């Protein structure tokens, strides 16, 4: 235990020293973290032996995603979002359903040993984009603000929207009896996940900001404890929403948006610790993913799994986005850029854990497809982020001349 702790702590320390430099290169973030876990894990040098099961990784991914969603939403440019809300609106209402449909069609063509419901589960698991892996893009000022805010809102909401869809397919695939019929079950899940998530996120955040403001005015919030309210509030929103049957991810995103709108004066100072905590949890999550999951899965990838993963990251994502954004004042370069930067990560890990615990007949293929897609996304999106941002910036500059 102490050997693992020493390795992880030393890695966090060393990465914090060079993070600023690495962020300017194609090799940064999740690429470094996953590679570190793979190299030092059992498949590599064998120094890092983490005893983390699927449920443990799922909880770690959930907490990481909760913090990232809350802080990303709180940092959103609401003024810009007000003018360009039609972009995430199209991505969620048109792009997401098309992605689910195209992912299903691709699965039918690629997989011959899975049922239609299992293929629908794969398509749903890999539809949501990851706010953590996309952070390089949505926080880079070189990317037009309308694109950043569009991708930020999309990644903040699509995972929460996909939760009830996944649960519906799982219930049908495992022959779970539902009270009131399938239609009522579907409606209840969707309304509960989204409605409870929004109410909990907005309600708790509003209460939290009011309390924080009042006690800060009286000088009761010390500098050391000033770092904790936002991480605690984000986790509270997530946990309460999940507890009540809603989507904790939607609760965190809705809460974060409200927090950013209410707490403008001290927002950067209050969010700093939450962002640092989220970054640290993301580092640990990807190290565990590389050491435990990737290390045990590389030999289990089939050609069908690899082909579907490649399709999921390209045509299945990019074509729906391009079609969804048709007619908007975006050139083809911007549409393709938004289509490409739909990385798969933490949400897909959480969904994979849910599927793993459902013990489906085709569960092994489903899980290997998720792992392969996430791994390829980490590498492809991590290495391409900075070069493509620079290329888009140059292209837009040339078009403006």
MODA-V100823 format. One record per backbone hydrogen bond with DSSP energy under -0.5 kcal/mol. CO is the residue of the C=O (numbers start at 1). NH is the residue of the N-H. E is the energy in kcal/mol with one decimal. If there is no record, write none. Layout:
CO|NH|E, CO|NH|E
This chain:
1|5|-2.4, 2|6|-2.6, 3|7|-2.2, 4|8|-2.5, 5|9|-2.7, 6|10|-2.4, 7|11|-2.1, 8|12|-2.5, 9|13|-2.2, 10|14|-2.7, 11|15|-2.9, 12|16|-2.0, 13|17|-1.1, 14|18|-1.1, 15|19|-1.3, 18|22|-2.6, 19|23|-2.1, 21|24|-1.1, 22|25|-1.9, 26|28|-0.9, 28|31|-1.5, 29|32|-0.6, 29|33|-2.2, 30|34|-2.8, 31|35|-2.1, 32|36|-2.4, 33|37|-2.2, 34|38|-2.5, 35|39|-2.8, 36|40|-2.4, 37|41|-1.1, 39|45|-3.5, 40|48|-3.7, 41|44|-1.2, 41|46|-2.2, 47|49|-0.7, 48|50|-0.6, 49|51|-0.5, 50|52|-1.4, 51|53|-0.5, 53|57|-2.3, 54|58|-2.3, 55|59|-2.4, 56|60|-2.2, 57|61|-2.5, 58|62|-2.3, 59|63|-2.5, 60|64|-2.1, 61|65|-2.6, 62|66|-2.4, 63|67|-2.1, 64|68|-2.4, 65|69|-2.8, 66|70|-2.1, 67|71|-2.5, 68|72|-2.7, 69|73|-2.3, 70|74|-2.2, 71|75|-1.7, 73|76|-1.2, 76|78|-1.2, 77|81|-2.8, 78|82|-2.0, 79|83|-1.0, 80|83|-0.5, 80|84|-1.7, 84|87|-1.7, 84|88|-0.6, 85|89|-2.1, 86|90|-2.1, 87|91|-2.3, 88|92|-2.3, 89|93|-2.6, 90|94|-2.2, 90|95|-2.5, 91|96|-1.7, 94|98|-2.0, 95|99|-2.3, 96|100|-2.4, 97|101|-2.5, 98|102|-3.0, 99|103|-2.6, 100|104|-1.8, 101|105|-2.4, 102|106|-2.6, 103|107|-1.8, 104|108|-2.2, 105|109|-1.8, 106|110|-1.9, 107|111|-2.8, 110|112|-0.5, 115|119|-2.1, 116|120|-2.1, 117|121|-1.8, 118|122|-1.9, 119|123|-2.3, 120|124|-1.9, 121|125|-2.7, 122|126|-1.8, 124|127|-1.0, 124|128|-0.7, 129|131|-0.6, 130|134|-1.6, 132|135|-1.1, 134|137|-0.9, 134|138|-2.2, 135|139|-1.5, 137|140|-1.1, 139|141|-0.6, 140|143|-1.8, 144|147|-0.8, 144|148|-2.2, 145|149|-2.9, 146|150|-1.6, 147|151|-2.6, 148|152|-2.2, 149|153|-2.5, 150|154|-2.2, 151|155|-2.5, 152|156|-1.6, 153|157|-1.4, 154|157|-0.7, 154|158|-2.7, 155|159|-0.5, 157|161|-2.1, 158|162|-1.8, 159|163|-1.0, 160|164|-0.7, 161|165|-0.8, 162|166|-2.7, 163|167|-2.3, 164|168|-2.2, 165|169|-2.1, 166|170|-2.5, 167|171|-2.3, 168|172|-2.1, 169|173|-2.6, 170|174|-2.2, 171|176|-2.6, 172|175|-0.8, 178|181|-1.0, 180|184|-0.5, 181|185|-1.9, 182|186|-2.8, 183|187|-2.4, 184|188|-2.6, 185|189|-2.3, 186|190|-2.4, 187|191|-2.5, 188|192|-2.5, 189|193|-2.8, 190|194|-2.3, 191|195|-2.3, 191|196|-0.6, 192|196|-1.6, 192|197|-0.6, 193|197|-1.0, 193|247|-2.3, 194|198|-2.5, 195|199|-2.5, 196|200|-2.7, 197|201|-2.4, 198|202|-2.7, 199|203|-2.7, 200|204|-2.6, 201|205|-1.7, 202|206|-2.5, 203|207|-2.1, 204|208|-2.8, 205|209|-2.9, 206|210|-2.0, 207|211|-2.3, 208|212|-2.7, 209|213|-2.6, 210|214|-2.3, 211|215|-2.5, 212|216|-2.0, 213|217|-2.1, 214|218|-1.0, 215|220|-2.5, 216|219|-1.5, 220|222|-0.8, 222|226|-1.0, 224|227|-0.8, 225|228|-1.3, 225|229|-0.6, 228|232|-2.4, 229|233|-2.6, 230|234|-2.7, 231|235|-2.2, 232|236|-2.2, 233|237|-2.6, 234|238|-2.2, 235|239|-3.0, 236|240|-2.7, 237|241|-1.9, 238|242|-2.3, 239|243|-2.5, 240|244|-2.1, 241|246|-3.2, 242|245|-1.2, 246|248|-0.7, 247|251|-2.0, 248|252|-2.2, 249|253|-2.2, 250|254|-2.9, 251|255|-2.5, 252|256|-2.5, 253|257|-2.3, 254|258|-2.0, 255|259|-2.6, 256|260|-2.5, 257|261|-1.5, 258|262|-2.2, 259|263|-2.9, 262|264|-1.1, 266|270|-2.2, 267|271|-2.5, 268|272|-1.1, 269|273|-0.6, 270|274|-0.6, 271|275|-2.6, 272|276|-2.2, 273|277|-2.7, 274|278|-2.5, 275|279|-2.5, 276|280|-2.2, 277|281|-2.6, 278|282|-2.4, 279|283|-2.3, 280|284|-2.3, 281|285|-2.7, 282|286|-2.5, 283|287|-2.1, 284|288|-2.6, 285|289|-2.5, 286|290|-2.4, 287|291|-2.7, 288|292|-3.0, 288|293|-0.9, 289|293|-0.6, 289|294|-3.0, 290|295|-1.0, 292|296|-0.7, 293|297|-0.9, 294|297|-1.0, 294|298|-1.8, 297|300|-2.4, 298|301|-0.9, 302|306|-2.2, 303|307|-2.5, 304|308|-2.5, 305|309|-2.2, 306|310|-2.3, 307|311|-2.5, 308|312|-2.9, 309|313|-1.7, 310|314|-0.9, 311|314|-0.5, 311|316|-2.5, 311|317|-0.5, 314|317|-0.6, 314|318|-3.8, 315|319|-1.8, 315|320|-0.5, 317|321|-1.5, 318|322|-2.4, 319|323|-2.4, 320|324|-2.7, 321|325|-1.8, 323|326|-1.2, 325|328|-1.8, 328|330|-2.5, 331|335|-2.0, 332|336|-2.7, 333|337|-2.2, 334|338|-2.3, 335|339|-2.2, 336|340|-2.6, 337|341|-2.2, 340|342|-2.4, 343|130|-2.4, 345|349|-1.9, 346|350|-2.4, 347|351|-2.5, 348|352|-2.3, 349|353|-2.0, 350|354|-1.7, 351|355|-2.4, 352|356|-2.6, 353|357|-1.9, 355|358|-1.3, 355|359|-0.6, 355|360|-0.6, 356|359|-0.9, 360|363|-1.8, 362|366|-2.1, 363|367|-2.7, 364|368|-2.5, 365|369|-2.1, 366|370|-2.0, 367|371|-2.7, 368|372|-2.5, 369|373|-2.3, 370|374|-2.5, 371|375|-2.5, 372|376|-2.6, 373|377|-2.3, 374|378|-2.6, 375|379|-1.9, 376|380|-3.2, 377|381|-2.4, 377|382|-0.7, 378|382|-1.2, 379|383|-2.4, 380|384|-1.5, 381|385|-1.3, 384|388|-2.5, 385|389|-2.2, 386|390|-2.2, 387|391|-2.1, 388|392|-2.6, 389|393|-2.4, 390|394|-2.2, 391|395|-2.4, 392|396|-2.8, 393|397|-1.9, 394|398|-2.1, 395|399|-2.1, 396|400|-1.5, 397|401|-0.8, 398|401|-0.6
